[in-house]
Amino acid sequence: MKTHILLILFACLTLSTFGQSKEAQEAKDFFWGANDTYKNAIEIPEKWNNESAVIIYKNVNYDFHKFGKNVTYKSSVRKRIKLLDKAAVEEFSEFAFQKRFRSTKGRFTWREKGNNFVGVKIIKPDGKEIEIDIEKEAVEVDGESKIAISNLEIGDIIDYYFYSLEPFKSTYAFGFDPVETTLNEEYPIVNYKLFIETENDFFINFRSFNGAPELKEIPTDKRSLRRYELSASDIGKSEYKRWFFPLLELPSYKFQVYFARSGKFEDRAMAFLPEKESIIKTSVSKYEVLDLYDNRFRPDGDIGDVKGFFKKKTFKNPTEKVTEAYYYMRHYYLTRFVEAIFAKEANIMFNPYVYYGYPVFIDNQKQFVRHFTEFLKREKIKYEIVVAKKRYDGSIEDLLIERNVNVLIKVNTPTPLYAELFSIHTNINEFSPLLEGTDVYLLSATRNKIDTIKKGKLPVSSYSDNETKKEISISLNDDFSGLRISSVNYFKGHVKTEHLYDRLLFNDYVNEDYAKYGTKSWINMMKRKKDKARYKKELDALAKKLQDNQQERFKAAAESDFDLEEFENYTYSIDATGRYAFDDYFVFTESFDINNALLKKAGPNHIIEIGRLIGGQIDLEEKERERTANINVEYARSFNYKIDFVIPEGYTVAGLDKLNKSVDNETGAFISTATIEDNILKIETSKKYKNHFEPSENWPKMIAFLDEANQFSNEKILLKKIK
């Protein structure tokens, strides 16, 4: 049974009470009371009779109010849905939610408890209504409450709401979580209404996109009270799942509400606020961007430690110096503390940072920009601060919500360098691939103040920059019972990042950094031999435990990657970390045996499913082959495989013609070749996604190489016994 999660729009919230308290009754009346104009709505358009389900009415509400230091935030959603097939009945036959939550907003206090209320009722085709007793029917399972809806049938209407009441205290400027959503969802919608209610000291940024209706103000009887409505109807379902940015294609809206009590708090607010509460802000100019960041990102920081590291070093050019500075800062302000962080989390030591004196972490964007630009300023190296937005969120001209801003440093060396707040494996010239190719704002200073802003564009990495490369060697057992496979795996560019975080243990990279920079490890900072011995033993035990768990996880990952059954005799080793350049390879080797997979006996001959060694490929469903939406992959990339198969003595290979394929066009490619040299079958395959964006009209060209790659993964060879 598929579980339907009530908290689709409000995933961070949880349920705390079910009883019919005054607040619970208020929530029920809000949706199902005397003013419910949709209580008798049961009809759907004939054109949607063949859908799985149709949403007759969807109502979303956000209410923001305050009294003194007390703020009350209400958020709620109601859906009235007609179920038209078995899949929809299963979808809504079970609801799941969690109990109890405390507000994370404003000033923390144990007294500020939020209450959430849920209501569910079923309307049968004959008009009979059945309201579910939430308190009675909810069952606690693994810390989650579940409600099973019995006797739900095709043709029923399910009407449910989720209502959250969240009080908290705030004496400073505070931004509520932004809302960015499409009108469309997986089922078509007959009628849709959004309401927002605020009063003085609440500021709204709101904008509709891609043909969504505009937000309209509704008159109220109070001067300080403001109410707004967005109303839409006849909304088709969202059909795309793969490589689709819905906010760019579908009718949508974005908004954020900011709370600021007075002028001084408004000035401190980290937001693009409207001039006054009664104005809905719909756009942000580049001069507003400059005004918000001119002081926030001014150079500042003690770079004495960095200068000390450079005293005995010489560099060919500023590019080399800036690059080395980035990696040294990554170590000095982050990775040299990693052992202590692990010791703290594993309860090895209560205060492991005591050995560092006064440790300085750089762990936020503002601190990094100020510190790194202070270094550039001292070295008289010119730079600009990049203000950018990710591609899925629209263009920089449509900037509305400050929290969507991404900040980088562009160093104006002959070939520009880009620096982003580092994490343990971040490289110079590495930033989110979703920023690549976007128009950005570039901020710069004429003297000591950031006072200039202009437009710019971020570079785009190529498919050859982001490469997965594998060199695979295969040999048959003497008795043909299985295969021995060894694979050397190379990853660079954006592809490398996820593998580094997944596969490197803390001792793999901190020891590498200690050796490179000649700094003392956490253990070696200790003066007493007894402490060194004790804590080294405990840290080594932690590393061994993590390594043992890692080995099983990597084995399972390799099985999935090669699309094969369970391995035996799995081994794994790291050959190079690739942590000091974006275009360096992270390399590891793994070997394993497989039985009863890839190999089938056919009389005196054997069939080998050789194509499966390039891993699972995209097998497009029929409904995916027609597409009107643009294609947005995360980044251009390539997959290059070399497979060497040792042909057993006394056998030849048939079926090579099926292993030679070639589709190559402006969107991508799949090319494969197969030859025999010195009794070794040599196969090379190359799959390329050439661009991160393709217009919808290029979809047939993408299908061509995707289908060819999928077909290759199903190809087999025949080992023929020589008579």
C-alpha positions in Angstrom: 0.0 0.0 0.0 1.4 3.4 -1.0 1.5 5.9 1.9 0.2 9.4 1.2 2.1 12.0 3.1 -0.1 14.8 4.4 2.8 17.1 4.7 3.6 17.6 1.1 3.6 21.4 1.4 4.6 21.6 5.0 7.2 18.8 5.3 9.0 20.4 8.3 5.8 20.5 10.4 4.5 17.7 12.6 1.3 16.8 14.4 0.9 17.5 18.1 -2.8 17.1 19.1 -6.0 15.5 17.8 -8.6 16.4 20.4 -11.5 18.7 19.6 -10.0 21.6 21.5 -11.1 25.2 20.7 -8.2 25.4 18.2 -9.1 22.1 16.7 -12.6 23.2 16.2 -11.4 26.4 14.7 -9.3 24.5 12.2 -12.3 22.3 11.3 -14.6 25.3 10.9 -12.1 27.1 8.8 -12.4 24.5 6.1 -15.6 22.6 6.6 -17.7 25.2 8.4 -20.8 27.2 7.3 -18.7 29.2 4.8 -17.5 26.2 2.9 -18.6 26.9 -0.6 -17.1 23.7 -2.0 -18.9 21.2 0.4 -21.2 20.1 -2.4 -18.6 20.2 -5.3 -18.5 16.8 -6.9 -18.3 17.4 -10.6 -15.1 17.2 -12.8 -14.7 18.2 -16.5 -15.4 15.4 -18.9 -11.9 15.7 -20.4 -10.4 14.4 -17.2 -12.6 11.3 -16.8 -9.7 9.1 -17.7 -7.3 10.6 -15.2 -6.2 8.6 -12.1 -7.6 11.3 -9.9 -8.8 14.9 -10.1 -8.5 17.6 -7.5 -11.9 19.3 -7.3 -10.6 22.0 -5.0 -7.2 23.0 -3.5 -7.0 25.8 -1.0 -3.7 27.0 0.5 -3.5 29.6 3.3 -0.7 31.5 5.0 -1.5 33.8 7.9 1.0 36.1 9.8 0.0 38.0 12.9 1.7 39.6 15.9 0.9 41.0 19.3 3.8 42.6 21.1 6.7 40.2 21.0 4.4 37.3 20.2 4.1 36.2 16.6 1.5 33.6 15.3 2.1 31.9 12.0 -0.7 29.7 10.5 -0.3 27.6 7.4 -2.9 25.2 6.0 -3.9 23.3 3.0 -7.1 21.6 1.9 -7.7 19.2 -1.0 -10.9 17.7 -2.2 -10.1 14.9 -4.6 -12.1 12.5 -6.8 -10.6 9.1 -7.1 -11.0 7.5 -10.6 -8.9 4.4 -10.5 -7.4 1.7 -8.3 -4.0 3.5 -8.2 -5.5 6.6 -6.7 -7.5 4.6 -4.2 -4.3 2.9 -3.0 -2.5 6.3 -3.0 -5.0 7.8 -0.5 -5.8 4.7 1.5 -3.2 5.6 4.1 -2.1 8.9 5.6 1.1 9.3 7.6 2.2 12.1 9.9 4.3 12.7 13.0 3.3 14.1 16.3 4.5 17.1 18.2 6.7 19.9 17.1 8.3 23.0 18.6 8.8 26.2 16.7 12.3 26.7 15.3 11.5 30.3 14.5 12.2 33.4 16.5 13.6 33.2 20.0 14.0 29.7 21.2 11.9 28.7 24.2 10.5 25.5 25.5 7.2 27.1 26.0 6.5 27.8 22.4 4.7 24.7 21.2 3.0 24.5 17.8 -0.3 22.6 17.2 -1.2 20.9 14.0 -4.7 19.6 13.1 -5.8 17.1 10.5 -9.2 16.3 9.2 -10.2 13.6 6.7 -13.7 12.7 5.4 -14.9 10.5 2.6 -17.9 11.4 0.3 -19.5 8.4 -1.3 -21.1 8.6 -4.8 -24.6 8.5 -3.2 -23.7 11.7 -1.1 -23.0 9.9 2.2 -20.2 11.6 4.2 -17.9 9.6 6.5 -15.6 11.7 8.8 -12.6 9.8 10.0 -12.0 10.0 13.8 -8.3 10.9 13.7 -7.7 10.5 17.4 -9.3 7.0 17.4 -7.9 5.7 14.1 -4.3 7.0 14.3 -1.7 4.2 15.1 1.9 4.8 16.2 4.4 2.9 14.0 8.1 3.6 14.3 7.6 7.1 15.7 5.1 7.9 13.0 1.3 8.1 13.2 -0.7 6.4 10.4 -4.3 6.3 9.5 -5.7 3.6 7.3 -8.8 4.6 5.3 -10.9 1.5 5.0 -13.5 0.9 2.3 -12.2 3.5 0.0 -13.5 2.9 -3.6 -13.2 4.2 -7.1 -15.6 7.1 -7.5 -15.2 8.3 -3.9 -14.2 11.8 -3.0 -11.6 12.3 -0.2 -11.6 15.7 1.4 -8.8 16.4 3.8 -7.0 19.4 5.5 -3.8 20.1 7.3 -3.8 23.1 9.6 -0.7 24.3 11.5 -0.7 26.9 14.3 2.8 28.0 15.2 3.4 30.7 17.9 6.8 32.1 18.7 8.5 35.2 20.1 10.7 37.5 18.0 12.3 40.8 18.8 14.4 41.0 15.7 14.1 40.9 11.9 13.1 37.4 10.8 12.5 35.8 7.4 9.9 33.0 7.1 10.8 30.1 4.8 10.3 31.1 1.1 7.5 29.4 -0.8 8.3 28.6 -4.5 5.8 26.3 -6.2 4.0 25.5 -9.3 0.2 25.5 -9.6 0.4 22.1 -11.3 0.9 18.9 -9.5 0.5 15.2 -10.4 -3.3 15.4 -10.7 -5.3 18.1 -12.6 -7.0 20.7 -10.5 -10.5 22.2 -11.2 -10.2 25.1 -8.8 -7.3 26.5 -6.9 -7.1 29.3 -4.3 -4.2 30.8 -2.4 -4.8 33.3 0.5 -2.1 35.3 2.4 -3.0 37.4 5.4 -0.7 39.8 7.1 -0.6 43.0 9.1 1.8 45.8 10.0 5.5 44.8 10.4 5.1 42.0 7.9 6.7 42.6 4.4 5.8 40.5 1.4 7.8 39.7 -1.7 5.6 38.0 -4.2 5.6 37.3 -8.0 3.7 35.1 -10.4 5.6 33.4 -13.3 4.8 31.6 -16.6 1.2 32.8 -16.9 0.1 32.2 -13.3 -2.6 34.6 -12.1 -1.5 37.7 -10.2 -2.0 38.1 -6.5 -4.9 40.5 -5.8 -5.6 42.4 -2.6 -9.0 41.8 -0.9 -10.4 44.8 1.1 -10.6 44.3 4.8 -12.4 46.2 7.6 -9.1 46.9 9.4 -6.5 49.4 8.3 -3.6 47.3 9.6 -4.9 44.0 8.2 -4.1 42.9 4.7 -5.5 40.0 2.8 -4.5 38.7 -0.7 -5.8 36.1 -3.0 -4.6 34.2 -6.1 -7.3 32.3 -7.9 -6.9 29.8 -10.8 -8.9 27.1 -12.5 -8.6 24.3 -15.1 -5.0 23.5 -14.2 -3.5 20.5 -16.1 -1.3 17.9 -14.4 2.5 18.1 -14.4 3.7 15.1 -16.5 7.4 15.4 -16.7 9.8 13.7 -14.2 13.2 13.6 -16.0 15.5 16.6 -16.6 12.7 19.0 -16.0 12.8 22.4 -14.1 9.1 23.0 -13.3 9.6 26.6 -12.1 10.9 27.5 -15.5 8.1 25.8 -17.5 4.9 25.8 -15.5 2.7 28.5 -14.0 4.2 29.2 -10.6 4.6 31.7 -7.8 7.3 32.6 -5.4 7.0 34.6 -2.2 8.6 35.3 1.2 7.2 37.1 4.2 9.7 39.0 6.4 9.0 40.2 9.9 10.7 43.5 11.0 9.3 45.6 13.8 11.0 49.0 13.2 13.2 50.9 10.9 16.4 49.8 12.4 15.4 46.1 12.1 14.3 46.7 8.5 17.8 48.1 7.8 19.4 45.0 9.3 17.1 42.6 7.5 19.0 40.2 5.1 16.3 40.6 2.5 15.1 42.8 -0.4 12.3 44.5 1.5 9.5 46.6 -0.1 9.5 50.2 0.9 6.5 49.6 3.3 4.3 46.9 4.4 1.4 47.8 2.2 3.4 47.3 -1.0 3.9 43.9 -2.5 7.5 43.7 -3.9 7.6 42.0 -7.3 11.2 42.7 -8.5 14.7 43.6 -7.3 17.0 45.9 -9.2 20.7 45.5 -9.4 21.2 48.6 -7.3 19.2 47.1 -4.5 21.6 44.1 -4.7 24.5 46.5 -4.4 22.9 48.3 -1.5 22.3 45.1 0.4 25.8 43.6 0.0 28.1 46.7 -0.1 29.0 46.4 3.5 28.3 42.7 4.2 31.1 41.5 1.9 33.8 44.1 2.6 37.3 42.5 3.0 38.1 41.7 6.7 40.0 39.0 8.6 43.3 38.0 10.2 45.4 36.4 7.4 48.6 36.3 9.3 48.6 32.4 9.3 48.3 32.4 5.5 51.1 35.0 5.1 53.3 32.9 7.4 52.7 29.8 5.1 53.8 31.8 2.1 57.0 33.2 3.5 59.4 30.6 2.1 57.4 30.0 -1.1 57.7 31.4 -4.6 55.1 31.3 -7.3 55.3 31.7 -11.0 52.2 33.9 -11.2 49.1 35.1 -9.2 47.1 32.1 -10.5 49.4 29.7 -8.8 49.5 31.8 -5.6 45.7 32.1 -5.3 45.2 28.4 -6.0 47.6 27.5 -3.3 46.1 30.0 -0.8 42.6 28.4 -1.4 43.8 24.9 -0.6 45.9 26.0 2.4 42.9 27.9 3.8 40.7 24.8 3.3 43.1 22.9 5.4 44.0 25.5 8.0 40.4 26.7 8.7 38.6 23.3 8.2 40.3 20.0 7.6 42.8 20.2 10.4 39.9 20.2 12.8 38.2 17.1 11.3 39.8 14.6 13.7 38.6 16.7 16.6 35.1 16.9 15.2 35.0 13.1 14.8 36.4 12.7 18.3 33.7 15.0 19.7 30.8 13.3 17.8 32.1 9.8 18.9 32.3 10.9 22.5 36.1 10.1 22.5 36.8 13.5 24.2 34.5 16.1 25.7 36.5 19.1 24.4 39.0 18.0 21.7 39.5 21.6 20.5 41.5 22.5 23.6 44.8 21.6 21.8 44.3 24.2 19.1 44.4 27.2 21.4 41.9 29.6 19.7 40.7 27.7 16.7 39.2 29.7 13.9 36.7 27.9 11.6 35.5 29.4 8.4 32.1 27.8 8.0 29.8 30.4 6.4 29.6 32.3 3.2 30.1 35.8 4.6 33.1 34.8 6.7 34.8 33.1 3.7 34.2 36.0 1.3 35.6 38.6 3.7 38.6 36.5 4.6 39.5 35.4 1.1 39.1 38.9 -0.3 41.2 40.3 2.5 44.0 38.0 1.2 43.5 39.2 -2.4 43.4 42.8 -1.3 46.7 42.4 0.6 48.3 40.7 -2.4 46.9 43.4 -4.7 45.1 40.9 -6.8 41.9 42.2 -8.4 38.6 40.4 -7.8 34.9 40.7 -8.1 32.1 39.2 -6.0 29.6 37.1 -8.0 25.9 37.2 -7.1 24.2 34.3 -8.8 21.0 32.2 -8.9 20.7 28.5 -9.8 19.3 27.7 -13.2 16.2 25.9 -11.9 15.1 29.1 -10.1 15.1 31.4 -13.2 17.2 34.3 -14.3 19.1 36.9 -12.1 16.7 39.5 -13.4 13.9 37.7 -11.7 15.7 37.7 -8.3 13.1 38.2 -5.6 14.2 36.2 -2.5 17.7 36.9 -1.0 17.9 33.3 0.3 18.1 32.1 -3.3 21.4 34.1 -3.8 24.7 32.2 -4.3 27.9 34.1 -3.8 31.3 33.3 -5.3 34.6 35.2 -5.7 35.9 35.8 -9.2 39.6 36.3 -9.2 40.7 38.4 -12.2 43.8 36.5 -13.1 44.6 36.2 -16.9 42.3 33.1 -16.9 39.7 33.9 -14.1 39.6 31.7 -11.1 36.4 31.1 -9.1 36.3 30.4 -5.4 33.3 29.3 -3.3 33.0 28.7 0.4 35.1 25.5 0.9 34.0 22.2 2.3 36.4 19.3 2.9 36.8 18.4 -0.8 35.9 21.6 -2.6 38.3 22.6 -5.4 39.2 26.0 -6.8 37.2 26.7 -9.9 34.4 24.4 -8.5 31.0 25.8 -7.9 27.5 24.4 -8.2 26.9 23.1 -11.8 23.5 24.6 -11.6 25.1 28.1 -11.7 27.0 27.4 -14.9 26.2 29.6 -17.8 23.9 31.8 -15.8 23.9 35.6 -16.0 25.2 37.1 -12.8 25.9 40.4 -11.0 29.5 41.3 -10.4 30.3 43.5 -7.5 33.6 45.3 -7.1 35.2 48.1 -5.1 36.9 51.3 -6.4 38.6 51.9 -3.0 37.5 50.3 0.3 33.8 50.2 -0.4 31.9 47.9 -2.8 30.3 50.5 -5.0 30.1 49.1 -8.5 27.8 46.5 -10.0 27.6 45.1 -13.6 26.3 42.1 -15.4 28.5 39.0 -16.2 28.2 35.3 -17.1 29.6 32.3 -15.4 31.6 29.8 -17.5 30.3 26.3 -18.4 32.1 23.1 -18.0 32.2 20.6 -20.9 31.4 17.0 -21.1 35.1 16.2 -21.1 35.6 18.2 -17.9 33.1 16.0 -16.1 34.2 12.5 -16.8 33.5 9.0 -15.5 36.2 6.6 -16.9 36.5 2.9 -16.2 39.1 0.3 -17.2 37.6 -3.1 -16.7 39.4 -6.4 -17.0 37.5 -9.7 -17.2 38.6 -13.3 -17.2 36.7 -16.6 -16.9 37.3 -19.2 -14.2 39.0 -22.3 -15.5 35.7 -24.3 -15.0 33.6 -21.5 -16.6 31.6 -21.2 -13.3 32.1 -17.5 -13.1 34.0 -14.4 -13.9 36.8 -12.4 -12.2 36.4 -8.6 -12.7 38.8 -5.8 -11.9 37.8 -2.2 -12.5 39.9 0.9 -12.2 37.5 3.9 -11.8 38.4 7.5 -12.6 36.2 10.5 -11.8 36.9 14.2 -12.4 35.0 17.5 -12.5 31.5 17.6 -11.0 31.3 13.8 -11.2 34.1 13.5 -8.7 32.4 15.4 -5.9 29.8 13.0 -4.8 32.3 10.1 -4.9 34.8 12.0 -2.7 32.2 12.6 0.0 30.9 9.0 -0.2 34.2 7.1 -0.4 36.9 9.0 1.6 37.1 8.4 5.3 38.4 11.3 7.5 41.9 9.7 7.8 42.1 9.3 4.0 42.2 13.1 3.5 43.4 14.7 6.7 46.6 12.7 6.6 47.1 13.8 3.0 46.7 17.4 4.1 49.0 17.1 7.1 51.7 15.7 4.8 51.2 18.4 2.2 51.3 21.3 4.6 53.5 20.0 7.4 51.0 20.7 10.1 50.5 18.7 13.3 47.7 16.2 13.6 45.3 16.4 16.4 47.1 13.5 18.1 50.5 15.1 17.7 49.3 18.3 19.4 49.0 16.4 22.6 52.1 16.7 24.9 51.6 13.6 27.1 52.5 10.3 25.6 49.8 8.6 27.6 47.2 10.8 26.0 48.6 10.3 22.5 48.5 6.5 22.9 45.0 6.4 24.3 43.4 8.8 21.8 45.2 7.4 18.8 43.9 3.9 19.7 40.4 5.2 20.0 40.6 7.2 16.8 42.1 4.3 14.9 39.3 2.0 16.2 36.7 4.5 15.0 38.4 4.6 11.5 38.4 0.8 11.4 34.7 0.7 12.3 33.8 3.2 9.6 36.0 1.3 7.1 34.3 -2.0 7.8 30.9 -0.4 7.3 32.1 1.3 4.1 33.3 -2.0 2.5 29.9 -3.5 2.6 28.3 -0.3 1.3 30.8 -0.1 -1.6 30.1 -3.7 -2.5 26.4 -3.1 -2.7 27.1 0.1 -4.8 29.2 -1.8 -7.3 26.5 -4.5 -7.6 24.1 -1.7 -8.4 26.5 0.1 -10.7 27.2 -2.9 -12.8 23.6 -4.1 -12.6 24.9 -7.5 -11.4 24.0 -10.0 -8.8 25.8 -10.4 -5.5 29.6 -10.4 -5.6 32.2 -12.5 -3.9 35.8 -11.7 -2.8 35.2 -8.0 -3.1 38.3 -5.7 -2.6 38.6 -2.0 -2.8 41.5 0.5 -2.6 42.0 4.3 -3.2 44.7 5.2 -5.7 44.4 9.0 -5.9 42.1 11.5 -4.1 42.1 14.3 -6.7 41.5 16.9 -4.0 43.8 19.6 -5.2 42.4 20.4 -8.7 39.0 20.3 -10.3 40.4 18.4 -13.3 42.4 15.9 -11.3 41.0 12.4 -11.2 39.8 10.6 -8.0 40.8 7.0 -8.7 39.9 3.8 -6.9 40.2 0.1 -7.9 37.8 -2.6 -7.0 37.9 -6.3 -7.8 35.3 -9.1 -7.3 34.1 -12.5 -8.5 30.6 -13.2 -9.8 28.9 -16.5 -10.3 25.8 -17.4 -12.2 25.6 -13.9 -13.8 26.5 -12.6 -17.3 27.4 -16.2 -18.2 25.0 -18.8 -19.7 25.8 -22.2 -21.2 24.5 -23.0 -24.7 25.5 -26.5 -25.5 29.3 -26.5 -26.0 29.2 -22.7 -26.2 28.7 -19.9 -23.7 26.7 -16.7 -23.9 28.1 -13.7 -22.1 26.0 -10.6 -21.4 28.9 -8.3 -22.1 26.8 -5.1 -22.6 25.8 -5.1 -18.9 29.3 -4.1 -17.9 28.6 -0.5 -18.9 26.0 -0.4 -16.1 22.3 0.3 -16.3 21.2 2.7 -19.0 18.1 4.9 -19.4 15.2 2.8 -20.8 12.7 5.4 -21.9 9.0 4.6 -21.4 6.7 5.1 -24.3 5.1 8.2 -22.7 8.5 9.8 -22.3 9.1 9.8 -26.0 6.8 12.7 -26.7 8.0 15.9 -25.0 7.3 19.6 -25.3 9.3 20.7 -22.2 12.9 21.8 -22.5 15.6 19.4 -21.2 17.8 20.5 -18.3 20.4 18.0 -17.2 22.6 19.0 -14.2 25.8 19.3 -16.2 27.4 18.1 -19.4 29.3 14.9 -18.8 30.9 11.8 -20.4 31.2 8.1 -19.6 34.2 6.3 -21.2 34.7 2.6 -20.7 37.5 0.3 -21.8 36.7 -3.4 -21.3 39.3 -6.2 -21.9 37.9 -9.7 -22.0 40.4 -12.6 -22.0 39.1 -15.1 -24.6 39.6 -18.6 -23.2 41.9 -20.9 -25.1 40.0 -23.1 -27.6 37.2 -20.5 -28.1 36.4 -17.8 -30.6 33.9 -14.9 -30.3 30.9 -14.3 -32.4 28.6 -11.3 -32.3 31.1 -8.4 -32.5 29.0 -6.6 -35.2 26.4 -5.8 -32.6 29.0 -4.2 -30.4 30.0 -1.5 -33.0 27.6 1.4 -32.7 27.7 5.1 -33.5 25.2 7.9 -32.9 26.7 11.3 -32.6 24.9 14.6 -32.9 24.9 18.1 -31.3 23.1 16.9 -28.2 25.2 13.8 -27.3 26.7 10.6 -28.5 27.0 6.9 -27.9 29.9 5.3 -29.8 31.3 1.8 -29.2 33.9 -0.4 -30.9 34.9 -4.0 -30.5 38.1 -5.6 -31.8 40.2 -8.7 -31.0 43.9 -8.3 -30.3 46.2 -11.1 -29.0 43.2 -13.2 -27.9 41.7 -10.3 -26.0 38.4 -8.8 -26.9 38.8 -5.1 -26.5 35.6 -3.0 -26.2 35.5 0.8 -25.9 32.3 2.8 -25.3 31.8 6.5 -25.0 28.6 8.2 -23.9 28.3 12.0 -23.9 25.8 14.5 -22.8 27.2 17.5 -24.6 25.2 20.3 -23.1 23.4 21.0 -19.8 20.5 22.4 -21.7 18.6 21.4 -24.8 15.5 22.9 -26.3 12.5 20.6 -26.6 12.9 20.3 -30.3 16.2 18.4 -29.8 14.6 15.7 -27.7 14.5 13.2 -30.7 18.2 13.6 -31.1 18.8 12.8 -27.4 16.5 9.8 -27.7 18.8 8.5 -30.5 21.9 8.2 -28.4 20.0 7.2 -25.3 18.4 4.3 -27.1 21.7 3.2 -28.7 23.3 3.1 -25.2 20.4 1.1 -23.8 20.5 -1.3 -26.7 24.3 -1.9 -26.1 23.7 -2.7 -22.5 21.5 -5.6 -23.7 24.0 -7.0 -26.2 25.6 -10.4 -25.8 28.6 -12.3 -27.3 28.8 -16.0 -28.1 31.9 -17.9 -27.0 32.1 -20.6 -29.7 34.0 -23.8 -29.0 36.6 -24.5 -31.7 36.0 -27.9 -33.1 
